[in-house]
Amino acid sequence: MLLRDCPVISKRKPESMALFAVFQTTFLLTLLSLRTHQSEVLAENLLLTPEAFKVSVNSAQRCLHLQWTVHNLPYNQEFKMIFQIQISRTETSNVIWMGNYSTTVKWNETVHWSWESELPLECAAHFVRIRSVVDDARFPEWNFWSSWSSWQEVNVQDSTGQDTLFVFPKDKLVEEGSNVTICYISGNIQNDISCYLEGEQIHGEQLDPHVSTFKLENVPFIRKGGTNIYCEEKQRKAISNGTVLFVSKVLEEPKDFSCETRDFKTLICTWDPGANTALDWSKQPSQSYTLFESYSGKKKHCEEKNRCNWQITQDSQEIYNFTLITENYLRKRSVNLLFNLTHRVHPMSPFSVQFENISATSAVMTWKLHSLGDYFTLLCQVELHGEGKMIQQHNVSVKANGKYLLNELEPNTEYVAQVHCADDNHFWKWSEWSGRDFTTPEAAPSEAPDVWRTMKSGSHNVTLFWKPLSKFHANGKILFYNVAVENLDKPSRLEHRSIPAPANSTELTLDGCSYQIRVTASNSAGASPAAVIVVPAAPGNKEVEEEIIEGTEDGFSMSWKPQSGDVMGYVVEWCDRPQDPLCDFQWKKLGPNTTSTVISSDAFRPGVRYNFRIYELSTKRIAHLLERKTGYTRELAPSDNPHVVTNNLTSHSFTLSWKNYSTKSQPAFIRGYHVYLKSKEEQCQPGAEKAVLPDDTVCCQYKIDNPEQKTFTVENLKPESFYEFLVTPHTSFSEGPSGTFTKVRTPDEYPYMLVHVIVPVVICVVLLVCGCLLKSQWMKDKCYPDIPDPYKSSVLSLIKSKENPHRTIMSISDCIPDAIEVVNKQEGSKIQSLGTRKSLTEPELTKLSYLYLLPTEKNYSGPGPCICFENYTYNQAASDCASCGHAPVSPEAPPSQWGLLTSSENLLKALEKNYMNSLGEIPAGETTLNYVSQLASPMSGDKDSLSTNALVPPPCSEYKMQMAVPLCLASPPPTENSDLSSITLLGPSEHYR
C-alpha cells in the first residue's frame, strides 16, 4: 500500500511541536522500513509461473484450447501480463510456433487462449508450455520472465494397426482460395504410398516414418459436392483411404442495399447477395440474412436471400437505421443503411391509359394514379415512340389523374405512348411504364413523286420511272399512280393512265410532238402534288465524250461545268447492276447551285463498270445531256486474255490480231496490251525489252499503249524459226492472267517469194475457168459449133421444089451437087493417082482443085457453074472406099461423058451410104471427104490455082445441098489443060489455104 504525506496545520507550543516532529519522523522511518521489507518478500516469494495449465482439443477446427491461472498475485490487484507460449510437434525440441499473449490478470483468474493448427491434429502429437512476465509500469521490479511450465502433450490419434491407412482431415470445409494441409498415417513403414487430388498426383514431405503431409495452396472451387482426395499403396491397392475437401465460395458483403416504400405501409429492402455459398450434403446451407433496425430494436430473419419486407407502424417514425447481416459456417458480414422514409417513395405504375380525339396529326392521352395522400404531388413523364425510337418526351405534374395533348403526329402512323411517375418533392425512382399504342388516320400525300425518264435513241418510246414516296410523305398506303400526258403542240384533252402500286414505271409511245407528263400518287385520302416532266419533240442531245473517273469503296465523286445559267437543277442517272438486263435504273436530282456530288450505293461492286449521265434541267423542265462519266469503284486484274489470230505470216514477220476482244466487259479500264515473244535468241529486237515472267522465263516484251490498237506486227524475225507469243491486256491494277503461249514457225524465204507469183497465176486461171464455165455455150458456138442437122436446117424454106412446092424437108435424092472436093491423105509424102498412077509431089498437092458436077438432065435450064470454097467445119471422113468404083474423066471429054459421075441416082446412093457410116469405122489415113459450099466465092489463094482456061460456072441462083463424095468415086487428077471440072486429089498434109 502506498501512503501519501498529507500537510497538517496545528497551533501548539514550541515544545509540543518539537516532540510531535520527533514522533512523526520516527513513524515515517518505521513505515518505510516495513514497506521495503514487504517488497523484498514479494520479490523473493512471488513466483508468477502459470499453474493449473490444461490443454483441450477441437479436431474439427484444428484448435488447441489452453487455460491456466496465476495464483501468486496479490489480492485485489490487476496486473498487465504477457504470456509466452511454445508449441512443438512430434517432439518437444521441434518448436513449430512461439508467440506472446497480452492480457490483464487478477488473482486466481483463469486465462483462456486458443491456437489453430495448419496440420490436422490427428497427424502428429503436439506439446505446449507457457511462461509469463508482469508488464506493468507500477511494478518495474517484477518485470522478469517466470519459469516455463511443464510440457503438455496432445495426441489425438490413437496408435494405428498394421496394414492401415488414414487420411486427415475428414470432410474439411474451407473457403475458396484457402491453403490446406492434409496428411496420411500409415501403419507400415514404407515409401510407396501415392496421393491424388481429383485424379492428379500430388507430392508432399515425410513428417516421420508413418506420416506424410501435403500442402494445397489457393484451393479452387470445383463443385458443390466437394473435391476428392485419396491415397493408396502402390503394391497393394486394397490399402487405400481418402477424404472430401468441401470448398465453399467466399461469402460476400451484400451490395446495393436499399429500402423504399410504394404505399407507406411496407418497406421493401433489396440487395445483391453475391455468390451462393451453399454446398451439397448439408455441409453448409446457403448464407442467411437478418435485418435489424437500431432505433426500434427490432430484428427480422429474411426468408429470401435478396429482399426483405418490413412493416411500417403508425408511430410516425421517419428515420430508419437498418443493419443487414449475412453469415454462414465460415464467415459473417454486415452492411448499414440510414434514410428518411419520405425520401424513399417509389410510386406504383399509372393505370387506365386512354386516347381521345385522335386525328391525323394529334391525340389526347389520359391516365390514372394510385393515391399517396393529399399532400403528395407526382411528376409524370410522357414518351411517344414511333418506328422503334422515341420521338417526343414531356413532363406533367399531377395528383390523381393525368392528361396530355400529343401534337405534330404523322398521318397513318402507328405510335406507342407511355407514362411513368415519381415523387415531385424528393425524387427517388420512376414507377414502371404504362402505355398503349394507337394509329393516326391517313391524309393525302404531301409531296410529289420523284420522276425521271429514259428515251430510246431514234424512237419516240419513253420509259417513265418514279420513286416510291417515303412514309413521311406518303401519309398512308399508296394505292395507285396517275399519269397524265398532254400534247403541247396539238392541245387536246389529256390522256390519263392509272397504274396500281407498287409499280414504279410505265412505258409511253409518243409521236414527234412535245409532251408534258404529270405524275401524282394517290391513297385513300387523296392525291399528291403533281410531278411535271417535259419530253421535247427533238431531244437534241449532242454527242458527249465519255470521261473516266476513279471511284472508291464509298462511291463516285464527280463534278461538272454548267453550260447555261437558266437551269432549275441537275439529274445524274446510272444503273446499280449494269450487267443485269433489268439494270436497276437509278437517278439523283440536285439543285441548280450544285455542280458536284458523290454517288454511292450498296449495290456497287469492285470490278464492275458503271456509266453515269449528267443532265441539265431547264426552267421549262426539259433535260439536256451535259456530261458522261464512267468508272469502277475498284479496278481488278483483267479476267481473260484476248483470242489472238495470226495473219500475214512471212519468213521475217507475222501479224497478230484480236479485233473481237471487248474492252468494256473487263473489270478495269484496259490501258494497253503487252505482247510477249519467246525464242531461242537472247537479244530482243528494237522496240522490245526483256521481261521475266512469274515462272522465271525470260522473253521479249512489246508494249502497246493504245487500248484501241488490236493488231500488232512482229518484225525482224528469222526464216524457218520457232516463236511463241502471248498477248495480255494491262490495266492500272495489273495485267491479264498468265496464259498459254502460242507457237508459230516462220516459213523459208524463197518458197514464200514463189507464192507471190504462183498465187496470182492460179487465181487468174481459176477465174478464167469459171468464166468459161459460165460462158460454155458461147465458147462452144464460137470455137467448135455443132454440125447442123440437115433435117432441121432453116435453109429448107428457101428451096422451091417445082414438083412439090409444099415440101419442107429436103431429101438427099433431091439434091444435085455442083462440085465435090476430094482430098486423099496418106502416110507418105507422095500420093498415087488412082487412074494414071502418076506420082504427085508435095508442091503439086498444095493447089486445090475442084470437081464440078454438072446436071445431066437434058432439060436442065439453071444457072451456070457456081464458084465453091472449102469449108473445114464440115469435113467428114469418107466411109467404105472398097464399095466404090473409079470414074476417070478426061479433061477433054464433053459434058456428056460425065454421066458416070453425075448420074444423080448412082451418085446420090453412094453419097447417102457414106453419109450414114459411123465415123468410128474409118481407119486412120483413109480418104476424107470435104463439103464445098455452093454460095461462097473462092478465096484469093484459090483463084491463083485456077487455070485461065478453066470453065467458070456462072453463079448459082439457088442454094444446093452440100454433098459428100467418097474419094473412091473421084477420077484421076486433071492435066494441065484440064478445066475445073476435073477431080483433084490432095495429099494428107495439104490443106486449104
C-alpha positions, 0 to 999 in steps of 0.5 A: 500500500502506498501512503501519501504525506498529507500537510497538517496545520496545528497551533501548539507550543514550541515544545509540543511541536518539537516532540510531535516532529520527533514522533512523526519522523520516527513513524515515517522511518518505521513505515518505510522500513516495513514497506521495503521489507514487504517488497523484498518478500514479494520479490523473493516469494512471488513466483508468477509461473502459470499453474493449473495449465490444461490443454483441450482439443477441437479436431474439427477446427484444428484448435488447441484450447489452453487455460491456466491461472496465476495464483501468486498475485496479490489480492485485489490487484490487476496486473498487465501480463504477457504470456509466452507460449511454445508449441512443438510437434512430434517432439518437444525440441521441434518448436513449430510456433512461439508467440506472446499473449497480452492480457490483464490478470487478477488473482486466481483468474483463469486465462483462456487462449486458443491456437489453430493448427495448419496440420490436422491434429490427428497427424502428429502429437503436439506439446505446449508450455507457457511462461509469463512476465508482469508488464506493468509500469507500477511494478518495474521490479517484477518485470522478469520472465517466470519459469516455463511450465511443464510440457503438455502433450496432445495426441489425438490419434490413437496408435494405428494397426498394421496394414492401415491407412488414414487420411486427415482431415475428414470432410474439411470445409474451407473457403475458396482460395484457402491453403490446406494441409492434409496428411496420411498415417500409415501403419507400415513403414514404407515409401510407396504410398501415392496421393491424388487430388481429383485424379492428379498426383500430388507430392508432399514431405515425410513428417516421420516414418508413418506420416506424410503431409501435403500442402494445397495452396489457393484451393479452387472451387470445383463443385458443390459436392466437394473435391476428392482426395485419396491415397493408396499403396502402390503394391497393394491397392486394397490399402487405400483411404481418402477424404472430401475437401468441401470448398465453399465460395467466399461469402460476400458483403451484400451490395446495393442495399436499399429500402423504399416504400410504394404505399407507406405501409411496407418497406421493401429492402433489396440487395445483391447477395453475391455468390451462393455459398451453399454446398451439397450434403448439408455441409453448409446451407446457403448464407442467411440474412437478418435485418435489424433496425437500431432505433426500434430494436427490432430484428427480422430473419429474411426468408429470401436471400435478396429482399426483405419486407418490413412493416411500417407502424403508425408511430410516425417514425421517419428515420430508419437505421437498418443493419443487414447481416449475412453469415454462414459456417465460415464467415459473417458480414454486415452492411448499414443503411440510414434514410428518411422514409419520405425520401424513399417513395417509389410510386406504383405504375399509372393505370387506365391509359386512354386516347381521345380525339385522335386525328391525323396529326394529334391525340389526347392521352389520359391516365390514372394514379394510385393515391399517396395522400393529399399532400403528395404531388407526382411528376409524370413523364410522357414518351411517344415512340414511333418506328422503334425510337422515341420521338417526343418526351414531356413532363406533367405534374399531377395528383390523381389523374393525368392528361396530355395533348400529343401534337405534330403526329404523322398521318397513318402512323402507328405510335406507342405512348407511355407514362411513368411517375415519381415523387415531385418533392424528393425524387427517388425512382420512376414507377414502371411504364404504362402505355398503349399504342394507337394509329393516326388516320391517313391524309393525302400525300404531301409531296410529289413523286420523284420522276425521271425518264429514259428515251430510246435513241431514234424512237419516240418510246419513253420509259417513265420511272418514279420513286416510291414516296417515303412514309413521311410523305406518303401519309398512308398506303399508296394505292395507285399512280396517275399519269397524265400526258398532254400534247403541247403542240396539238392541245387536246384533252389529256390522256390519263393512265392509272397504274396500281402500286407498287409499280414504279414505271410505265412505258409511253409511245409518243409521236414527234410532238412535245409532251408534258407528263404529270405524275401524282400518287394517290391513297385513300385520302387523296392525291399528291402534288403533281410531278411535271416532266417535259419530253421535247419533240427533238431531244437534241442531245449532242454527242458527249465524250465519255470521261473516266473517273476513279471511284472508291469503296464509298462511291463516285465523286464527280463534278461538272461545268454548267453550260447555261445559267437558266437551269432549275437543277441537275439529274445524274442517272446510272444503273446499280447492276449494269450487267443485269438486263433489268439494270436497276435504273437509278437517278439523283436530282440536285439543285441548280447551285450544285455542280458536284456530288458523290454517288454511292450505293450498296449495290456497287461492286469492285470490278464492275463498270458503271456509266453515269449521265449528267443532265441539265434541267431547264426552267421549262423542265426539259433535260439536256445531256451535259456530261458522261462519266464512267468508272469502277469503284475498284479496278481488278486484274483483267479476267481473260486474255484476248483470242489472238489470230495470226495473219500475214505470216512471212519468213521475217514477220507475222501479224497478230490480231484480236479485233473481237476482244471487248474492252468494256466487259473487263473489270478495269479500264484496259490501258494497253496490251503487252505482247510477249515473244519467246525464242531461242535468241537472247537479244530482243529486237528494237522496240522490245525489252526483256521481261521475266515472267512469274515462272522465271522465263525470260522473253521479249516484251512489246508494249502497246499503249493504245487500248484501241490498237488490236493488231500488232506486227512482229518484225525482224524475225528469222526464216524457218524459226520457232516463236511463241507469243502471248498477248495480255491486256494491262490495266492500272491494277495489273495485267491479264492472267498468265496464259498459254503461249502460242507457237508459230514457225516462220516459213523459208524465204524463197518458197514464200517469194514463189507464192507471190507469183504462183498465187496470182497465176492460179487465181487468174486461171481459176477465174478464167475457168469459171468464166468459161464455165459460165460462158460454155455455150458461147465458147462452144458456138464460137470455137467448135459449133455443132454440125447442123442437122440437115433435117432441121436446117432453116435453109429448107424454106428457101428451096422451091421444089417445082414438083412439090412446092409444099415440101419442107424437108429436103431429101438427099435424092433431091439434091444435085451437087455442083462440085465435090472436093476430094482430098486423099491423105496418106502416110507418105509424102507422095500420093498415087493417082488412082487412074494414071498412077502418076506420082504427085509431089508435095508442091503439086498437092498444095493447089486445090482443085475442084470437081464440078458436077454438072446436071445431066438432065437434058432439060436442065435450064439453071444457072451456070457453074457456081464458084465453091470454097472449102469449108473445114467445119464440115469435113467428114471422113469418107466411109467404105472406099472398097464399095466404090468404083473409079470414074476417070474423066478426061479433061477433054471429054464433053459434058456428056461423058460425065454421066458416070459421075453425075448420074444423080441416082448412082451418085446420090446412093453412094453419097447417102451410104457414106453419109450414114457410116459411123465415123468410128469405122474409118481407119486412120489415113483413109480418104476424107471427104470435104463439103464445098459450099455452093454460095461462097466465092473462092478465096484469093489463094484459090483463084491463083490455082485456077487455070485461065482456061478453066470453065467458070460456072456462072453463079448459082441462083439457088442454094444446093445441098452440100454433098459428100463424095467418097474419094473412091468415086473421084477420077484421076487428077486433071492435066494441065489443060484440064478445066475445073471440072476435073477431080483433084486429089490432095495429099494428107498434109495439104490443106486449104489455104 
